[in-house]
């Protein structure tokens, strides 16, 4: 029997995702991990050192999971919603660099409760 998932779209999932990232240190670690992933991918392409691409997920997930296990004290959504979670990492990264994260967190809290 297939497992039922609560969230059917990324638009439904993202507010939940944000409520699982309320600790600012956890968000900072996610930002570092996602930024590191982007940097590693660009550097690997520019240098054509394809082995470096193996470090991308280690950097991204390593920092993110540290944030969850140490600061948020919750389980990463990656384990249940891998595609939505990865997509949400990049959306949150964008919201941080465009200074929208405070407003987005507030909206998510109001929506999720």
Secondary structure, DSSP 8 states (H G I E B T S, - for coil): -----S--SHHHHHHHHHHT--SHHHHHHHHHHHHHHHHHHHHHHHHT-GGGHHHHHHHHHHHHHHIIIIII-S--GGGT-HHHHHHHHHHHHHHHHTT-HHHHHHHHHHHH-
